[in-house]
Amino acid sequence: MTIQARIGDVTERIQKRSYDTRQRYLERLLKQAEKGPRRNRLACGNLAHGFAACGPGDKDALKGDVAPNLGIVTAYNDMLSAHQPYETYPEVIRAAAREVGAVAQVAGGVPAMCDGVTQGQIGMELSLFSRDVIAMSTAVALSHDMFDAAVYLGICDKIVPGLVIGALSFGHLPAVFVPGGPMTSGLPNDEKARIRQLYAEGKVGRKELLESESASYHGPGTCTFYGTANSNQMLMEIMGLHLPGATFVNPNTPLRDALTKEAAKRALAISATGNAFTPVGQVIDEKAIVNGVVGLHATGGSTNHTMHLVAMARAAGIHLTWDDFSDLSDATPLVARVYPNGLADVNHFHAAGGMGFLIRTLLDEGLVHDDVKTVWGTPLSGYTVEPKLTEGGAVEWTPSAAASADEKVLRPASSPFQATGGLKVLKGNVGRAVIKTSAVKPERQVVEAPAVVFHSQDAMLAAFKRGELERDFVAVIRFQGPKANGMPELHKLTPTLGLLQDRGYRVALVTDGRMSGASGKVPAAIHVTPEAVDGGPIAKLRDGDLVRVDGIAGTLEALVDAAEWSARPVATENLEDNEWGIGRDLFASFRRVVGRAEDGASALGL
């Protein structure tokens, strides 16, 4: 299969740019791998502590230094609907390991916060930083050096990126990511959005809003809209870290449980104790990263990955940039319409052909690299299948359908919904930003209007309630970057901005913060870099400045005289209230050292 020239060119430049750092990473990986399984070099006291709580059979197996030991890193808690099913996974994995003469132990847990709970709340200011905490927690879990491979139980927004970064710090160990699957479909997403806008208008009360939200988020599993959590799951499969077709199988079903058992067995099969050693640091290479970015664009995925994928790549010694994202978007057609880019949810996407069809059509058009390593032991073309249960309860994989079952949801790359992925880098005198236009109507993708400047989302909502925003305007929400307050998502603004747009006003958002991974119909220039607290030009904007957000040309400009703009001082803000409460005081060091959004917004020095 021949890769399209534009995809190949971006891949080649990433390889050249990353050569030195990637080689250093691989050299360290090989040094670690050459040492082989570590348990046989642990002192007897160390080893005894490591298996003290095991049953007699597992203990005997680990004493012999022959049986492989599988580490389980879990993000289980039962507040996150997506993660609640993980409660029973460790026992399923332990049983699967014993079936092949191995042992499995829970190596450790990592924190897992729900952005749905913290959205618009103070806790959201810890959300982005939780990714780096998860990476560090993963390293702590694996630091006992007891394991030959690991499985990772995580799904949601910052959790999978954090687990990947942590896994790549142990790049010599094979890693299989084990999904939990989406909840069954509830209240349609467009109806949920309608109720939210009615609430923003004051036409329904909290009781009606809560009933709507509860009908949408109603049971175990991932939320069914296509935000960061489900973008994570798509990425893990198209980058070769899931078993084929495992991504969107619903929780608590026989197929889901059978796939979990197969994931555990596969992780053991690709350890150094077997014949198919596949360390995760070799699976995640430049081609796998490009495949992930292309998959993100083809499905209209989360803007949060303009930071997460950058940080994940750097953990493997790979230097991915926003310009790579933009150029790959220009070369990638949009083939899926899943809310907010359409009315369907991820269950409809799965039923239409799901990941098997997506990967097949991208391969057919030369949009993704086939010649990659995967945990399944095949090139990427080995993922053009779907799993089914045999009568005996085993998993078998059959070829995925050559045609979509619903072209309103999923289409061939040869006849896409639109020619590009709809994500652009914006450049101009306000800074660099990203914009996702796949859910924005073409006539709304360029907005030129006076700025109305706020330093919090609550201040903008208060202005709306006072009737001050019934006009064309560009909402500038600044001092929301990583260094200012941890870069919270500003999804709380979505219903209000959407309502004003529906009333016929031309509105847009410019912010150094984040928008939801399910960014929707209002044009939003987000992740503006440098951020305001770093003296970025966004801090020069004043009320009434004419601002142009152009999602077609890729520009973000304050239409102010150049000499005046150059001489204008930057605004400052007292951020003391962002430094305490709901745990924020514990993250002061993160805010001090965190990198720019364009560099992955990491506090780990990636």
Buried (B, 14 or more C-beta within 10 A) or exposed (E): BEBBEBBBEBBEBBBEBBEEBBEEBBEBBBEBBEEEBBBEEBEEEBBEEBBEEBEEEBBEBBBEEEBBBBBBBBBBBEEBBBBBBBEEBBEBBBEBBBEBEBBBBBBBBBBBBBBBEBBBEBBBBBBBBBBBBBBBBBBEBBEBBBBBBBBBBBBBBBBBBBBBBBBBBBBBBBBBBBBBBBBBBBBBBEBBBBBBBBBBEEEBEEEEBEEBBEBBBBEBBBBBBBBBBBBBBBBBBBBBBBBBBBBBBBBBEEBBBBBBBBBBBBBBBBBBBBEEBBBBBBBBBBBBBBBBBBBBBBBBBBBBBBBBBBBBBBBBBBBBBBBBBBBBBBBBBBBBBBBBBBBBBBBBBBBBBBBBBBBBBBBBBBBBBBEBBBBBEBBBBBBBBBBEBEEEEEBEBEEBBEEBEBBEBBBBBEEBBBEBBBBBBBBBBBBBBBBBBBBBEEEBBBBBBBBBBBBBBEEBBEBBEEEEBEEBBBBBBBBBBBBBBBBBBBBBBBBBBBBBBEEEBBBBBBBBBBBBBBBBBBBBBBBBBBBBBBBBBBBBBEEEBEBBBBBEBBBBBBEBEEEEBEEBEBBEBEBEEBEEEEEBEEBEEBBEEBBBBBBBBBBBEB
